[in-house]
Amino acid sequence: MSEANKPDAEQWGEWAGGFTWNYRIVNLKSQNGDEDWYCLQEVCYDLQGKPTGYGAPCLGSESMETMRNVWDMMGEAMELPPMQEEDFK
């Protein structure tokens, strides 16, 4: 991951089991006939900050307070450059 694409500490999710995650926009061309298809995804990173995978975001939370945190983290994804599927190879 280039330094320009690497999220800063405030944009990372919680550490869990040797990886971290955040919300990012990922261009999933393979899902749209090789045409741009931007999707909000949960992106996981290894300890060196290399993206290792992505999946659809969870849109639920335990409380309204933590739901606001989820909403804020999703908004932060709009401030980062979109990732490409190639970033995960």
C-alpha distances in whole Angstrom, upper triangle without the diagonal:
4,6,8,6,6,10,13,15,17,15,14,17,19,18,20,20,17,15,14,14,14,15,13,15,14,15,17,19,21,23,24,26,22,23,21,21,19,19,18,17,16,12,12,10,11,12,9,7,5,7,10,13,14,18,21,21,24,26,29,29,32,33,33,32,29,29,28,25,24,25,23,20,20,21,18,16,18,17,13,12,12,10,11,12,11,7,9,11
4,5,5,6,10,12,15,18,16,16,19,21,21,23,23,20,18,17,16,16,17,15,16,15,17,19,21,23,25,26,27,24,24,21,22,20,20,20,19,19,15,15,13,14,15,11,9,9,11,14,16,18,21,23,23,26,28,31,31,34,35,35,33,30,30,29,26,25,26,24,21,21,21,18,16,18,16,12,11,13,11,12,14,13,10,12,14
4,5,5,8,10,13,15,14,14,18,20,20,22,23,20,18,16,16,16,17,15,17,17,19,22,24,25,27,28,30,27,26,24,24,21,22,21,20,19,16,16,14,15,15,12,10,11,12,16,18,19,23,24,24,27,28,31,31,33,34,34,31,29,29,28,25,24,25,23,20,21,20,17,16,17,15,12,12,14,13,15,17,16,13,15,17
4,6,8,10,14,15,13,15,18,21,21,24,25,23,20,18,17,15,16,14,15,15,17,20,22,24,26,26,28,25,24,21,22,19,20,19,19,19,16,17,15,17,17,15,12,13,14,17,19,19,22,24,23,26,27,30,30,33,33,33,31,28,28,27,24,23,23,21,18,19,18,15,14,14,12,9,8,11,11,14,17,16,13,16,18
4,6,9,13,14,11,12,15,18,19,21,23,20,17,15,14,12,13,10,11,12,14,17,19,21,23,24,25,22,22,19,19,16,16,15,15,15,12,14,12,15,15,13,10,10,10,14,15,15,18,20,19,22,24,27,27,30,31,30,28,26,25,24,22,21,21,19,16,16,16,13,11,12,11,7,7,8,8,11,14,13,10,13,15
4,6,9,11,9,10,13,16,16,18,20,17,14,12,11,11,12,11,13,14,16,19,21,23,25,26,28,25,25,22,21,18,18,17,15,14,12,12,10,12,12,10,7,9,9,13,15,15,18,20,19,22,24,26,26,28,29,29,27,24,24,23,20,19,20,18,15,16,16,13,12,14,12,9,10,11,10,13,15,15,11,13,16
4,7,8,6,6,10,13,14,17,19,17,14,11,10,8,10,10,12,14,17,20,23,25,25,27,29,27,26,23,22,18,18,15,14,13,11,12,10,13,13,12,9,11,11,14,15,15,18,19,17,20,21,23,23,25,26,25,23,21,21,20,17,16,17,15,12,13,13,10,9,12,10,8,10,12,12,15,17,18,14,15,18
4,6,5,7,11,13,14,17,20,17,15,12,12,11,13,13,16,18,21,23,26,28,29,30,33,30,30,26,25,22,21,18,18,16,14,14,13,15,14,13,10,13,14,17,18,18,21,22,20,22,23,24,23,25,26,25,23,20,21,20,17,17,18,15,12,15,15,11,12,14,12,10,13,15,15,19,21,21,17,19,22
4,5,6,9,10,11,15,17,16,13,11,11,10,13,14,18,20,23,26,29,30,31,32,35,33,32,29,27,24,23,20,18,16,15,14,13,14,13,13,11,14,15,18,19,19,21,22,20,21,22,23,22,23,24,24,21,18,20,19,15,16,18,15,12,15,16,12,14,16,14,13,16,18,18,21,23,23,20,20,23
4,6,8,10,12,16,19,18,15,12,11,10,12,14,17,20,23,25,29,30,30,32,35,33,32,28,27,23,22,18,18,16,15,15,15,17,16,16,14,17,17,20,20,19,21,21,19,19,20,21,19,21,21,20,18,16,17,15,12,13,14,11,9,13,13,10,12,14,13,13,16,18,18,22,24,25,21,22,25
4,7,10,12,15,18,17,14,10,9,7,8,10,13,16,19,22,25,27,27,28,31,29,28,25,23,19,18,15,14,12,12,12,12,15,15,15,12,15,14,17,17,16,17,18,15,17,18,19,18,20,21,20,18,15,16,15,11,11,13,10,7,10,10,7,8,11,10,10,13,14,15,18,20,21,18,19,22
4,7,8,11,14,13,10,7,6,5,8,10,14,16,20,21,25,26,26,28,31,29,29,25,24,20,18,15,13,11,10,10,9,12,12,13,10,13,12,14,15,14,16,17,14,16,17,18,17,19,20,20,18,15,16,16,12,12,14,12,9,11,13,10,10,14,13,12,15,16,15,18,20,21,17,17,20
4,7,9,12,12,10,6,5,5,8,11,15,17,21,22,26,26,26,28,31,30,30,26,24,21,18,15,13,10,10,9,10,12,13,15,12,14,13,14,14,13,14,15,12,13,15,15,14,16,17,18,16,12,14,14,10,10,13,12,8,11,13,11,12,15,16,15,17,18,17,20,21,22,19,18,21
4,6,10,10,9,6,7,8,12,15,19,20,24,25,29,29,29,31,34,33,33,30,27,24,21,18,16,12,12,11,11,13,12,15,13,16,15,16,16,15,16,17,15,14,16,16,14,15,17,18,16,13,15,15,12,12,15,14,12,14,17,15,16,19,19,18,21,21,20,23,23,25,21,20,23
4,7,7,6,5,8,10,14,17,20,21,25,26,29,29,29,32,35,33,34,31,29,26,23,20,17,14,13,10,10,10,9,13,12,14,14,14,15,16,17,19,17,17,19,19,17,18,20,22,20,16,18,19,16,15,19,18,15,17,20,18,18,22,21,20,22,22,21,23,23,24,21,19,22
4,6,6,6,9,12,15,18,21,22,26,26,29,29,29,32,35,34,34,32,29,27,24,21,18,14,13,10,11,10,11,14,14,15,15,14,15,15,16,18,17,16,19,18,17,18,20,22,21,17,19,21,17,17,20,20,17,19,22,20,20,24,24,22,24,24,22,24,23,24,21,19,22
4,6,8,11,15,18,20,24,24,27,27,30,30,30,33,35,34,35,33,31,28,26,23,20,16,15,11,11,10,10,14,14,15,15,14,15,16,17,20,19,19,22,21,20,21,24,26,24,21,23,24,21,20,24,24,20,22,25,23,23,27,27,25,27,26,24,25,24,25,22,19,21
4,7,11,14,18,19,23,22,26,26,29,29,29,33,35,33,34,32,30,28,25,23,20,16,14,10,9,7,6,10,11,12,13,12,14,16,18,20,20,20,23,23,22,23,26,28,26,23,24,26,22,21,24,24,20,22,25,23,22,26,26,23,25,24,22,23,22,22,20,17,19
4,7,11,14,16,19,19,22,22,26,26,26,29,31,30,31,28,26,24,22,19,16,12,10,7,6,5,6,9,9,10,10,9,11,12,15,17,17,17,20,21,20,22,24,26,24,21,22,23,19,18,21,21,17,19,22,19,18,22,22,20,21,20,18,20,19,20,16,14,17
4,7,11,13,16,17,20,21,25,25,25,28,31,29,29,26,24,22,19,17,14,10,8,6,5,7,8,10,8,10,9,10,11,12,13,16,14,15,18,19,18,20,22,23,21,18,19,20,16,15,18,17,13,15,18,16,15,19,19,17,18,18,16,19,18,19,16,15,17
4,7,9,13,14,17,18,22,22,22,25,28,26,26,23,21,18,16,13,10,7,5,4,6,9,11,12,10,11,9,10,9,9,11,12,11,12,15,16,16,18,20,21,20,16,17,17,14,12,15,14,11,12,15,13,12,15,16,14,16,15,14,16,16,18,15,13,17
4,6,10,12,16,17,21,22,21,24,27,25,25,21,19,16,14,10,8,6,6,7,9,12,13,15,11,12,10,12,11,10,11,12,10,11,13,15,15,18,19,19,18,15,15,15,12,10,12,11,7,8,11,9,8,12,12,11,13,13,12,15,16,18,15,14,18
4,7,9,13,15,18,20,19,21,24,23,22,18,16,13,10,7,6,5,6,9,11,15,17,18,14,14,12,13,12,9,10,10,8,10,11,14,15,18,19,19,18,15,14,14,12,9,10,10,6,6,9,8,6,9,11,10,12,11,11,14,15,17,15,15,18
4,6,10,12,15,17,17,18,21,20,19,15,13,10,8,6,6,6,6,10,12,15,18,17,14,14,11,13,11,9,10,10,10,13,14,17,18,22,23,22,21,19,17,17,15,12,13,12,9,8,9,8,5,8,9,7,8,7,7,10,12,14,12,13,16
4,7,9,12,15,14,15,18,17,15,12,10,6,5,5,6,9,9,13,15,18,21,20,17,16,13,15,13,10,11,11,11,14,15,19,20,24,25,24,24,21,19,19,17,15,14,14,12,9,10,10,6,7,10,8,8,5,6,9,11,13,12,13,17
4,6,9,11,11,13,15,14,13,10,8,6,5,6,7,9,9,12,14,17,20,20,16,15,11,13,11,9,10,11,12,16,17,21,23,26,27,27,27,24,22,22,21,18,17,18,15,13,14,14,10,11,13,10,9,5,5,6,7,10,9,10,14
4,6,9,9,10,12,10,9,6,5,4,6,9,10,13,12,16,17,20,23,22,19,17,14,15,13,11,13,13,15,19,20,23,26,29,31,30,30,27,25,25,24,21,20,21,18,16,17,17,13,13,15,13,10,7,6,5,7,10,10,12,14
4,5,6,7,10,8,8,7,5,6,7,10,10,13,13,16,18,21,24,24,20,18,15,15,12,11,11,12,15,18,20,23,26,30,31,31,31,28,26,27,25,22,22,23,20,18,19,19,15,16,18,16,14,10,9,7,6,10,11,11,14
4,5,5,7,4,5,5,5,8,10,13,14,17,17,19,21,24,27,26,23,21,18,18,16,14,15,15,18,22,23,27,30,33,35,34,35,32,30,30,29,26,25,26,24,21,22,22,18,18,21,19,16,12,11,8,8,10,13,13,15
4,6,6,5,8,9,8,11,12,15,15,18,17,19,21,24,27,27,24,21,18,17,15,14,14,15,19,22,24,27,30,34,35,35,36,33,31,32,30,27,27,28,26,23,25,25,21,21,24,21,19,15,14,10,8,11,14,13,14
4,6,7,8,9,7,10,10,14,14,17,17,20,22,25,28,28,25,23,19,19,16,14,13,13,17,20,21,25,28,31,33,33,34,31,29,30,29,25,25,27,24,21,23,24,20,21,23,22,20,16,15,12,11,14,16,15,17
4,6,5,7,6,10,11,15,16,19,20,23,25,28,31,31,28,25,22,22,19,17,17,16,19,22,23,27,30,34,35,35,36,33,30,31,31,27,26,28,26,23,24,25,21,21,24,22,20,16,16,13,13,15,18,18,19
4,5,9,9,13,15,18,19,22,22,25,27,30,33,32,30,27,24,23,21,19,19,19,23,26,27,30,34,37,39,38,39,37,34,35,34,31,30,31,29,26,27,28,24,24,26,25,22,18,18,15,14,16,19,19,20
4,7,9,12,14,18,18,21,21,24,25,28,31,30,27,24,21,21,19,18,19,20,22,26,27,31,34,37,39,38,39,36,34,34,33,30,29,30,28,25,26,26,23,22,24,22,19,16,15,12,11,13,16,17,17
4,6,10,13,16,18,21,21,24,26,29,32,31,28,25,22,23,21,19,19,19,22,25,26,30,33,37,38,37,37,35,32,33,32,29,28,29,27,23,24,25,21,20,22,21,18,15,15,12,12,14,17,18,19
4,6,10,13,15,18,18,22,23,26,29,28,25,23,20,21,19,17,18,17,19,23,24,27,30,34,35,34,34,32,29,29,29,25,24,25,23,20,20,21,17,16,19,17,14,11,12,10,11,13,15,17,18
4,6,10,12,16,16,20,22,25,28,27,24,22,19,20,17,15,15,14,16,19,20,24,27,30,31,30,31,29,26,26,26,22,21,22,21,17,18,19,15,15,18,16,14,11,11,10,11,14,15,16,18
4,7,9,13,14,17,19,23,26,25,22,20,17,18,16,13,13,12,14,17,18,21,24,28,29,27,28,25,23,23,22,19,18,19,17,14,15,15,12,11,14,13,11,8,9,9,11,14,14,15,18
4,6,10,11,15,18,21,24,24,21,19,16,17,14,11,10,9,10,13,14,18,20,24,25,24,25,22,20,20,19,16,15,17,15,11,13,14,11,11,14,13,12,9,10,11,11,15,15,15,18
4,7,9,13,16,20,22,22,19,18,15,16,13,10,9,7,7,11,11,15,17,21,22,21,21,19,16,17,16,12,12,13,11,8,10,11,8,9,12,12,12,10,10,12,13,16,15,15,19
4,6,10,13,16,19,20,16,16,12,13,10,6,5,5,5,9,11,14,16,20,21,21,21,18,16,17,16,12,13,14,11,9,12,12,9,12,14,13,13,11,10,12,12,15,13,13,16
4,7,10,14,16,17,14,14,11,11,8,5,5,6,5,8,11,13,15,18,20,20,20,16,15,16,14,11,13,14,10,9,13,12,10,13,15,14,15,13,12,14,13,16,14,13,16
4,7,10,13,14,11,10,7,8,6,4,7,9,9,12,14,17,18,21,23,23,22,19,18,19,16,14,16,16,12,12,14,13,10,14,15,13,13,12,10,12,11,13,11,10,13
4,7,10,11,9,8,6,6,5,6,9,12,11,13,17,18,19,21,23,24,23,20,20,21,18,16,18,18,14,14,17,16,14,17,18,15,16,15,12,14,13,15,12,10,13
4,7,8,5,5,4,5,7,9,12,15,15,17,20,22,22,24,26,27,25,22,22,23,20,18,20,20,16,17,19,17,15,18,18,15,16,15,13,14,14,14,11,10,12
4,5,5,5,7,6,10,12,15,18,18,20,23,24,24,26,28,29,28,24,25,26,23,21,24,23,19,20,23,20,19,22,22,19,19,19,16,17,16,16,13,11,13
4,5,7,10,10,13,16,19,21,21,22,25,26,25,27,29,30,28,25,26,27,23,22,25,24,20,22,24,21,20,23,23,20,21,21,18,20,20,19,16,15,16
4,6,9,10,14,16,20,23,22,24,27,28,28,30,32,32,30,27,28,28,25,24,26,25,21,23,24,21,20,23,22,19,19,20,17,19,19,17,14,13,15
4,6,9,12,14,17,20,19,21,24,26,25,28,29,30,28,25,25,25,22,21,23,21,18,19,21,17,16,19,18,15,16,16,14,16,16,15,12,11,13
4,6,9,12,16,19,19,22,24,26,26,29,31,31,30,26,27,27,24,22,24,23,19,20,22,19,17,20,19,16,15,15,12,13,13,12,8,8,10
4,6,8,12,15,16,18,21,23,24,27,29,29,28,25,24,25,22,20,22,21,17,17,19,17,15,18,18,14,14,13,10,11,10,10,7,6,9
4,7,11,14,15,18,21,23,24,26,29,30,29,25,25,26,23,21,23,23,19,19,22,20,17,20,21,18,17,16,12,12,11,11,9,6,8
4,7,11,12,15,18,20,22,24,27,28,27,24,23,25,22,19,21,21,18,17,20,19,16,19,20,17,17,15,11,12,9,11,9,6,9
4,7,9,12,15,17,19,22,24,25,25,21,20,22,20,16,18,19,15,14,17,17,14,16,18,16,16,13,11,11,10,12,11,9,12
4,6,9,12,15,17,20,22,23,23,20,19,20,19,15,17,18,15,14,17,17,14,17,19,18,18,15,13,14,12,15,14,12,15
4,7,9,12,15,18,20,21,21,18,16,18,17,13,14,17,14,12,15,16,14,16,19,18,18,15,14,15,14,18,17,15,18
4,6,9,11,15,17,17,18,15,13,15,13,10,11,13,11,9,13,14,12,14,17,17,18,16,15,17,16,20,18,17,21
4,6,8,12,14,14,16,12,10,13,12,9,11,14,12,11,14,16,14,17,20,20,21,19,19,21,20,23,22,20,24
4,7,11,12,12,14,11,8,11,11,8,9,12,11,10,13,15,15,17,19,20,22,20,21,22,22,26,24,23,27
4,7,9,10,12,9,7,10,11,8,10,13,13,12,15,17,17,20,22,23,25,23,24,26,26,29,27,26,29
4,6,7,9,6,5,9,9,8,10,13,13,13,16,18,18,21,23,23,26,25,25,28,28,30,28,27,31
4,7,8,7,7,11,11,11,13,15,16,17,19,21,21,24,26,27,29,29,29,31,31,34,32,30,33
4,5,5,6,9,10,11,12,14,15,17,18,20,22,24,25,27,30,29,30,32,33,36,33,32,36
4,6,5,6,9,10,10,12,14,15,16,18,20,22,24,25,28,28,29,32,33,36,33,33,36
4,5,5,7,9,10,11,13,15,16,17,19,21,22,24,27,27,29,32,32,35,32,32,36
4,5,5,6,9,10,11,13,14,15,17,19,21,22,25,25,26,29,29,32,29,28,32
4,5,5,6,9,10,11,12,14,16,18,20,21,24,24,24,27,28,31,28,28,32
4,5,5,6,9,10,11,12,15,16,17,19,23,23,24,27,28,31,29,29,32
4,5,5,6,9,10,11,13,15,16,17,21,21,22,25,26,29,26,26,30
4,5,5,6,9,10,11,14,15,16,19,19,20,23,23,26,24,23,27
4,6,5,6,9,10,12,14,15,18,18,20,23,24,27,25,25,28
4,5,5,6,9,10,11,13,17,17,19,22,24,27,24,24,28
4,5,5,7,9,10,11,15,15,16,19,21,23,21,21,25
4,5,5,7,10,11,13,13,14,18,19,22,20,20,24
4,5,6,7,10,13,13,15,19,21,23,21,22,26
4,5,5,7,11,12,14,17,20,22,19,20,24
4,5,6,8,8,10,14,16,18,16,17,21
4,6,8,8,11,15,17,19,18,19,23
4,7,9,12,16,19,20,18,20,23
4,6,9,12,15,17,14,16,20
4,6,10,13,14,12,15,18
4,7,10,12,10,13,16
4,7,8,7,9,12
4,5,5,8,10
4,5,6,8
4,5,6
4,6
4
